[in-house]
Amino acid sequence: MSADTGRGHRVIAGRYALTDVLGRGGMGTVWLATDQVLERNVALKEITFSVDVSAEEREVLRERTMREARAAARLDHPHVARVYDVVEEDGKPWLVMEHVSARSLQEIVEERGPLDPQAVAKIGLDVLDALDAAHEAGIVHRDVKPANVLVDRTGHACLTDFGIATTTGDSSLTTHGALIGSPSYMAPERANGEEPRPPVDLWSLGATLYAGVEGRPPFDKGEAMATLMSVVSEHPAPMLRAGPLESVLRGLLTKDPARRATASQARRDLQAVLAGPPPGSPPPQWTAPPPPQAPGPVAGDKVERIDSEDLRALASASKALLGSVARDIAGRRRERKAEERDGGRRNAQQRVAEKRGAPPRRPEPPVAEPRRKRRFKRRWVVVPVLTTVIVVALLLVGAAVGLALLFGLL
């Protein structure tokens, strides 16, 4: 039961006194609270499911939150905001988490603008370590995004908010097939309704680091289904500021999870970006970034509920798009094979003819157009010559007749 301390502070589970609101999101409100037993500050997340979910889905999410929060409480890692406890108050789950003195990457980018690639690489390495710890414990975060990455004054990061996390093997869908998450940072396989595996967190990490260095998410169309369609079928928006991070981000944002960069590959590449070029090596030829971007809101953070009907329509549209591309590729392959087959058949016929002693096949005569051009040119040579011969002959005949008349022979 909740109570009042007499100083205007609500107390949850008879222990945690709420003080200030730290933040609000689609899944609830995060409070700064005091643990009155251990006398320490904690972060209390009130799970309210403010996204539009049915009563049945709300119950499923409540049960799942309780179960997975207890699983996340097993994590003990310096780059994971620990979950101390999960309690239930007024029919709602409350997550009791470590209070980290830091600000979210979302807030930092909105206030300062995009960060430089080395700073983002440092953040990425810390979040990657946190994800490794979660995945080893069989936990998939499913909601890695700038708002859930806390960055302290030294530039180190901490991953928080396992509110919609799931253990490996669990389904990412509610009882009616609705999908809960932030579309701009959601992996394509989640949009296709596949079971969430660790690669979905690597995709979300790539999208998060992209937003940190570019100041915007790689996929955002302003509307949930349009954004998901972009995630499934389009390339990320062009990178203008990523520089040495670009290849790392492209590896993490590979749509096929089987070809996506692994955690070890991403770590190696992020370490290379953070270290910079080796001493004495020529600096890489990166395109100069545009002028500094003015601080402002970073889109795509909102948690959305995607209905099963919309997911089926998305899957159908993406399959149609992929089918069209596949048909084009298959058509080109058939044309190439037909050309190769015809060429091989002609070569085989030529080889058989040579074995039988037949004379080699003569090449096809040239087309008529060049011959017409040659006749045209010869005509301009032959006609003047014939004309000259005729004129000379006439002159000779005339001279002979004149001589005969002169000597009285005619």
FIDOTI-275512 format. One record per residue (C-alpha): x, y, z; residue number from 0. Coordinates in steps of 0.05 Angstrom, whole numbers, plus 5000, padded with zeros to 4 digits. Layout:
% residues N
<pt <X; Y; Z>; NUM>
...
This chain:
% residues 410
<pt <5000; 5000; 5000>; 0>
<pt <5023; 5071; 4987>; 1>
<pt <5026; 5121; 5043>; 2>
<pt <5044; 5194; 5056>; 3>
<pt <5105; 5211; 5097>; 4>
<pt <5073; 5273; 5125>; 5>
<pt <5120; 5316; 5084>; 6>
<pt <5080; 5309; 5020>; 7>
<pt <5119; 5249; 4993>; 8>
<pt <5082; 5187; 4970>; 9>
<pt <5113; 5122; 4995>; 10>
<pt <5110; 5060; 4952>; 11>
<pt <5109; 4991; 4983>; 12>
<pt <5119; 5023; 5051>; 13>
<pt <5192; 5037; 5034>; 14>
<pt <5205; 5082; 4974>; 15>
<pt <5188; 5156; 4983>; 16>
<pt <5177; 5191; 4916>; 17>
<pt <5208; 5260; 4908>; 18>
<pt <5218; 5287; 4837>; 19>
<pt <5199; 5264; 4767>; 20>
<pt <5261; 5246; 4727>; 21>
<pt <5226; 5231; 4662>; 22>
<pt <5164; 5206; 4627>; 23>
<pt <5156; 5158; 4569>; 24>
<pt <5108; 5113; 4533>; 25>
<pt <5115; 5058; 4585>; 26>
<pt <5110; 5100; 4648>; 27>
<pt <5141; 5153; 4693>; 28>
<pt <5210; 5150; 4726>; 29>
<pt <5214; 5180; 4796>; 30>
<pt <5272; 5199; 4840>; 31>
<pt <5258; 5165; 4906>; 32>
<pt <5290; 5151; 4973>; 33>
<pt <5297; 5080; 4999>; 34>
<pt <5278; 5092; 5071>; 35>
<pt <5307; 5025; 5093>; 36>
<pt <5376; 5031; 5062>; 37>
<pt <5375; 5107; 5062>; 38>
<pt <5398; 5116; 4990>; 39>
<pt <5370; 5148; 4927>; 40>
<pt <5338; 5101; 4876>; 41>
<pt <5301; 5110; 4811>; 42>
<pt <5230; 5084; 4813>; 43>
<pt <5195; 5069; 4747>; 44>
<pt <5120; 5069; 4750>; 45>
<pt <5096; 5024; 4694>; 46>
<pt <5031; 5055; 4669>; 47>
<pt <5029; 5028; 4597>; 48>
<pt <5007; 5095; 4570>; 49>
<pt <5008; 5067; 4500>; 50>
<pt <4940; 5044; 4476>; 51>
<pt <4935; 4972; 4499>; 52>
<pt <4874; 4930; 4515>; 53>
<pt <4858; 4905; 4585>; 54>
<pt <4882; 4835; 4567>; 55>
<pt <4946; 4861; 4538>; 56>
<pt <4957; 4905; 4598>; 57>
<pt <4952; 4843; 4643>; 58>
<pt <5001; 4805; 4599>; 59>
<pt <5050; 4863; 4600>; 60>
<pt <5043; 4870; 4676>; 61>
<pt <5060; 4797; 4686>; 62>
<pt <5117; 4800; 4637>; 63>
<pt <5145; 4862; 4668>; 64>
<pt <5145; 4830; 4737>; 65>
<pt <5179; 4767; 4711>; 66>
<pt <5231; 4800; 4667>; 67>
<pt <5248; 4854; 4718>; 68>
<pt <5266; 4799; 4766>; 69>
<pt <5309; 4768; 4711>; 70>
<pt <5342; 4835; 4698>; 71>
<pt <5357; 4842; 4772>; 72>
<pt <5408; 4786; 4763>; 73>
<pt <5451; 4832; 4720>; 74>
<pt <5510; 4861; 4757>; 75>
<pt <5552; 4902; 4709>; 76>
<pt <5583; 4972; 4714>; 77>
<pt <5548; 4994; 4650>; 78>
<pt <5479; 4969; 4669>; 79>
<pt <5433; 5008; 4714>; 80>
<pt <5416; 4953; 4762>; 81>
<pt <5346; 4932; 4779>; 82>
<pt <5343; 4925; 4855>; 83>
<pt <5271; 4902; 4862>; 84>
<pt <5203; 4900; 4830>; 85>
<pt <5141; 4914; 4872>; 86>
<pt <5067; 4919; 4858>; 87>
<pt <5026; 4978; 4880>; 88>
<pt <4954; 4993; 4862>; 89>
<pt <4955; 4937; 4810>; 90>
<pt <5016; 4966; 4774>; 91>
<pt <5088; 4942; 4774>; 92>
<pt <5142; 4989; 4799>; 93>
<pt <5215; 4977; 4781>; 94>
<pt <5265; 4998; 4834>; 95>
<pt <5329; 5015; 4798>; 96>
<pt <5397; 5043; 4812>; 97>
<pt <5398; 5119; 4808>; 98>
<pt <5452; 5139; 4760>; 99>
<pt <5477; 5211; 4763>; 100>
<pt <5477; 5222; 4688>; 101>
<pt <5435; 5248; 4631>; 102>
<pt <5405; 5209; 4573>; 103>
<pt <5438; 5211; 4506>; 104>
<pt <5372; 5237; 4479>; 105>
<pt <5374; 5298; 4525>; 106>
<pt <5448; 5312; 4510>; 107>
<pt <5438; 5311; 4435>; 108>
<pt <5375; 5354; 4439>; 109>
<pt <5411; 5406; 4481>; 110>
<pt <5481; 5405; 4450>; 111>
<pt <5471; 5377; 4381>; 112>
<pt <5506; 5316; 4350>; 113>
<pt <5568; 5288; 4385>; 114>
<pt <5635; 5275; 4351>; 115>
<pt <5649; 5203; 4327>; 116>
<pt <5700; 5188; 4382>; 117>
<pt <5652; 5207; 4437>; 118>
<pt <5598; 5164; 4406>; 119>
<pt <5646; 5106; 4398>; 120>
<pt <5662; 5110; 4472>; 121>
<pt <5588; 5108; 4489>; 122>
<pt <5578; 5050; 4440>; 123>
<pt <5632; 5008; 4473>; 124>
<pt <5600; 5016; 4541>; 125>
<pt <5530; 4999; 4516>; 126>
<pt <5559; 4940; 4478>; 127>
<pt <5589; 4913; 4543>; 128>
<pt <5522; 4921; 4577>; 129>
<pt <5487; 4883; 4521>; 130>
<pt <5538; 4828; 4524>; 131>
<pt <5523; 4819; 4598>; 132>
<pt <5448; 4818; 4586>; 133>
<pt <5453; 4769; 4528>; 134>
<pt <5497; 4722; 4569>; 135>
<pt <5442; 4722; 4621>; 136>
<pt <5391; 4705; 4568>; 137>
<pt <5359; 4774; 4567>; 138>
<pt <5343; 4815; 4504>; 139>
<pt <5332; 4888; 4520>; 140>
<pt <5288; 4904; 4459>; 141>
<pt <5286; 4979; 4472>; 142>
<pt <5357; 5005; 4463>; 143>
<pt <5351; 5078; 4443>; 144>
<pt <5381; 5146; 4462>; 145>
<pt <5330; 5157; 4518>; 146>
<pt <5353; 5092; 4552>; 147>
<pt <5428; 5107; 4548>; 148>
<pt <5453; 5148; 4606>; 149>
<pt <5518; 5187; 4597>; 150>
<pt <5558; 5215; 4656>; 151>
<pt <5605; 5274; 4657>; 152>
<pt <5665; 5231; 4637>; 153>
<pt <5631; 5207; 4574>; 154>
<pt <5618; 5137; 4599>; 155>
<pt <5550; 5106; 4587>; 156>
<pt <5501; 5061; 4624>; 157>
<pt <5443; 5023; 4595>; 158>
<pt <5377; 5028; 4632>; 159>
<pt <5303; 5012; 4628>; 160>
<pt <5292; 4937; 4618>; 161>
<pt <5217; 4951; 4622>; 162>
<pt <5200; 4912; 4559>; 163>
<pt <5259; 4865; 4560>; 164>
<pt <5248; 4792; 4547>; 165>
<pt <5285; 4728; 4561>; 166>
<pt <5310; 4690; 4501>; 167>
<pt <5255; 4644; 4476>; 168>
<pt <5198; 4688; 4499>; 169>
<pt <5152; 4721; 4448>; 170>
<pt <5157; 4795; 4432>; 171>
<pt <5082; 4798; 4419>; 172>
<pt <5023; 4808; 4465>; 173>
<pt <4964; 4761; 4464>; 174>
<pt <4932; 4798; 4405>; 175>
<pt <4997; 4804; 4365>; 176>
<pt <5009; 4878; 4380>; 177>
<pt <5081; 4901; 4378>; 178>
<pt <5106; 4949; 4432>; 179>
<pt <5168; 4991; 4420>; 180>
<pt <5199; 5052; 4386>; 181>
<pt <5195; 5040; 4310>; 182>
<pt <5255; 5084; 4293>; 183>
<pt <5301; 5039; 4334>; 184>
<pt <5266; 4973; 4321>; 185>
<pt <5301; 4918; 4282>; 186>
<pt <5269; 4893; 4216>; 187>
<pt <5260; 4823; 4243>; 188>
<pt <5217; 4850; 4300>; 189>
<pt <5174; 4888; 4250>; 190>
<pt <5166; 4821; 4213>; 191>
<pt <5141; 4788; 4277>; 192>
<pt <5201; 4744; 4288>; 193>
<pt <5224; 4722; 4357>; 194>
<pt <5271; 4774; 4388>; 195>
<pt <5343; 4750; 4391>; 196>
<pt <5407; 4786; 4412>; 197>
<pt <5418; 4814; 4341>; 198>
<pt <5357; 4859; 4350>; 199>
<pt <5394; 4896; 4405>; 200>
<pt <5455; 4905; 4360>; 201>
<pt <5411; 4936; 4307>; 202>
<pt <5381; 4983; 4359>; 203>
<pt <5451; 5000; 4383>; 204>
<pt <5470; 5020; 4312>; 205>
<pt <5408; 5064; 4306>; 206>
<pt <5423; 5095; 4374>; 207>
<pt <5496; 5111; 4356>; 208>
<pt <5472; 5138; 4289>; 209>
<pt <5426; 5187; 4325>; 210>
<pt <5482; 5207; 4371>; 211>
<pt <5530; 5226; 4315>; 212>
<pt <5479; 5251; 4264>; 213>
<pt <5428; 5284; 4309>; 214>
<pt <5371; 5244; 4280>; 215>
<pt <5350; 5171; 4276>; 216>
<pt <5367; 5132; 4213>; 217>
<pt <5295; 5117; 4199>; 218>
<pt <5239; 5165; 4215>; 219>
<pt <5178; 5182; 4173>; 220>
<pt <5137; 5216; 4227>; 221>
<pt <5087; 5158; 4231>; 222>
<pt <5096; 5089; 4260>; 223>
<pt <5077; 5045; 4201>; 224>
<pt <5114; 5089; 4150>; 225>
<pt <5176; 5087; 4195>; 226>
<pt <5172; 5011; 4201>; 227>
<pt <5164; 5004; 4126>; 228>
<pt <5227; 5046; 4118>; 229>
<pt <5263; 5002; 4169>; 230>
<pt <5244; 4940; 4131>; 231>
<pt <5256; 4963; 4059>; 232>
<pt <5300; 5025; 4055>; 233>
<pt <5372; 5044; 4068>; 234>
<pt <5389; 5090; 4126>; 235>
<pt <5388; 5164; 4113>; 236>
<pt <5455; 5188; 4086>; 237>
<pt <5508; 5199; 4139>; 238>
<pt <5538; 5269; 4140>; 239>
<pt <5577; 5270; 4205>; 240>
<pt <5594; 5198; 4221>; 241>
<pt <5662; 5198; 4188>; 242>
<pt <5701; 5137; 4214>; 243>
<pt <5637; 5111; 4247>; 244>
<pt <5601; 5101; 4182>; 245>
<pt <5626; 5031; 4167>; 246>
<pt <5610; 5009; 4239>; 247>
<pt <5539; 5036; 4234>; 248>
<pt <5527; 5003; 4166>; 249>
<pt <5550; 4937; 4195>; 250>
<pt <5502; 4942; 4254>; 251>
<pt <5445; 4967; 4210>; 252>
<pt <5448; 4908; 4162>; 253>
<pt <5377; 4884; 4153>; 254>
<pt <5392; 4809; 4151>; 255>
<pt <5410; 4789; 4223>; 256>
<pt <5453; 4732; 4196>; 257>
<pt <5497; 4783; 4160>; 258>
<pt <5494; 4837; 4214>; 259>
<pt <5558; 4855; 4250>; 260>
<pt <5569; 4813; 4312>; 261>
<pt <5584; 4842; 4381>; 262>
<pt <5658; 4824; 4373>; 263>
<pt <5663; 4857; 4304>; 264>
<pt <5628; 4920; 4329>; 265>
<pt <5674; 4923; 4390>; 266>
<pt <5736; 4917; 4347>; 267>
<pt <5713; 4972; 4299>; 268>
<pt <5690; 5018; 4355>; 269>
<pt <5757; 5011; 4390>; 270>
<pt <5792; 5029; 4325>; 271>
<pt <5749; 5092; 4318>; 272>
<pt <5763; 5111; 4391>; 273>
<pt <5838; 5100; 4383>; 274>
<pt <5842; 5141; 4320>; 275>
<pt <5892; 5128; 4263>; 276>
<pt <5960; 5098; 4282>; 277>
<pt <6017; 5148; 4294>; 278>
<pt <6051; 5168; 4229>; 279>
<pt <5996; 5143; 4184>; 280>
<pt <5963; 5192; 4136>; 281>
<pt <5896; 5218; 4161>; 282>
<pt <5836; 5185; 4129>; 283>
<pt <5802; 5225; 4074>; 284>
<pt <5734; 5238; 4105>; 285>
<pt <5685; 5286; 4074>; 286>
<pt <5682; 5349; 4116>; 287>
<pt <5618; 5350; 4157>; 288>
<pt <5567; 5405; 4147>; 289>
<pt <5565; 5464; 4195>; 290>
<pt <5546; 5447; 4267>; 291>
<pt <5473; 5429; 4274>; 292>
<pt <5430; 5471; 4320>; 293>
<pt <5405; 5432; 4381>; 294>
<pt <5334; 5409; 4377>; 295>
<pt <5287; 5350; 4388>; 296>
<pt <5310; 5281; 4365>; 297>
<pt <5251; 5246; 4334>; 298>
<pt <5232; 5173; 4339>; 299>
<pt <5234; 5163; 4415>; 300>
<pt <5160; 5151; 4424>; 301>
<pt <5137; 5082; 4444>; 302>
<pt <5083; 5057; 4397>; 303>
<pt <5033; 5000; 4396>; 304>
<pt <5028; 4968; 4327>; 305>
<pt <4966; 4926; 4315>; 306>
<pt <4971; 4856; 4287>; 307>
<pt <4931; 4876; 4225>; 308>
<pt <4981; 4931; 4211>; 309>
<pt <5038; 4882; 4221>; 310>
<pt <5007; 4834; 4171>; 311>
<pt <4998; 4890; 4121>; 312>
<pt <5070; 4910; 4131>; 313>
<pt <5094; 4839; 4121>; 314>
<pt <5052; 4833; 4058>; 315>
<pt <5078; 4898; 4030>; 316>
<pt <5150; 4881; 4046>; 317>
<pt <5142; 4812; 4015>; 318>
<pt <5112; 4843; 3952>; 319>
<pt <5170; 4892; 3949>; 320>
<pt <5221; 4837; 3959>; 321>
<pt <5184; 4793; 3909>; 322>
<pt <5187; 4848; 3856>; 323>
<pt <5262; 4856; 3867>; 324>
<pt <5271; 4780; 3866>; 325>
<pt <5232; 4775; 3800>; 326>
<pt <5276; 4829; 3769>; 327>
<pt <5338; 4792; 3791>; 328>
<pt <5311; 4725; 3767>; 329>
<pt <5294; 4755; 3699>; 330>
<pt <5363; 4783; 3690>; 331>
<pt <5393; 4716; 3710>; 332>
<pt <5349; 4680; 3659>; 333>
<pt <5371; 4727; 3604>; 334>
<pt <5445; 4717; 3621>; 335>
<pt <5436; 4642; 3623>; 336>
<pt <5400; 4642; 3556>; 337>
<pt <5456; 4683; 3525>; 338>
<pt <5509; 4637; 3554>; 339>
<pt <5469; 4575; 3531>; 340>
<pt <5462; 4602; 3460>; 341>
<pt <5536; 4619; 3458>; 342>
<pt <5555; 4551; 3484>; 343>
<pt <5510; 4517; 3433>; 344>
<pt <5543; 4555; 3376>; 345>
<pt <5612; 4538; 3402>; 346>
<pt <5593; 4464; 3408>; 347>
<pt <5568; 4463; 3336>; 348>
<pt <5632; 4495; 3312>; 349>
<pt <5674; 4443; 3349>; 350>
<pt <5634; 4385; 3320>; 351>
<pt <5642; 4413; 3250>; 352>
<pt <5717; 4420; 3259>; 353>
<pt <5722; 4347; 3283>; 354>
<pt <5685; 4323; 3220>; 355>
<pt <5734; 4360; 3175>; 356>
<pt <5684; 4411; 3152>; 357>
<pt <5712; 4479; 3133>; 358>
<pt <5706; 4530; 3187>; 359>
<pt <5642; 4568; 3186>; 360>
<pt <5650; 4634; 3150>; 361>
<pt <5629; 4695; 3187>; 362>
<pt <5565; 4728; 3169>; 363>
<pt <5572; 4779; 3113>; 364>
<pt <5573; 4851; 3135>; 365>
<pt <5509; 4889; 3138>; 366>
<pt <5485; 4924; 3075>; 367>
<pt <5492; 4994; 3100>; 368>
<pt <5569; 4995; 3097>; 369>
<pt <5567; 4966; 3026>; 370>
<pt <5521; 5020; 3002>; 371>
<pt <5569; 5071; 3030>; 372>
<pt <5627; 5039; 2992>; 373>
<pt <5588; 5038; 2926>; 374>
<pt <5570; 5109; 2936>; 375>
<pt <5643; 5128; 2943>; 376>
<pt <5666; 5087; 2881>; 377>
<pt <5613; 5120; 2838>; 378>
<pt <5643; 5187; 2850>; 379>
<pt <5710; 5159; 2825>; 380>
<pt <5686; 5117; 2766>; 381>
<pt <5639; 5167; 2734>; 382>
<pt <5690; 5223; 2724>; 383>
<pt <5740; 5172; 2696>; 384>
<pt <5691; 5145; 2645>; 385>
<pt <5670; 5215; 2626>; 386>
<pt <5743; 5234; 2614>; 387>
<pt <5755; 5172; 2571>; 388>
<pt <5694; 5186; 2528>; 389>
<pt <5714; 5259; 2519>; 390>
<pt <5785; 5239; 2498>; 391>
<pt <5757; 5187; 2450>; 392>
<pt <5712; 5239; 2417>; 393>
<pt <5770; 5287; 2411>; 394>
<pt <5813; 5235; 2378>; 395>
<pt <5758; 5216; 2328>; 396>
<pt <5746; 5290; 2313>; 397>
<pt <5821; 5301; 2301>; 398>
<pt <5825; 5240; 2254>; 399>
<pt <5766; 5266; 2213>; 400>
<pt <5797; 5335; 2208>; 401>
<pt <5863; 5307; 2182>; 402>
<pt <5828; 5265; 2131>; 403>
<pt <5791; 5325; 2104>; 404>
<pt <5855; 5366; 2103>; 405>
<pt <5892; 5317; 2060>; 406>
<pt <5833; 5302; 2014>; 407>
<pt <5824; 5233; 2036>; 408>
<pt <5749; 5242; 2046>; 409>
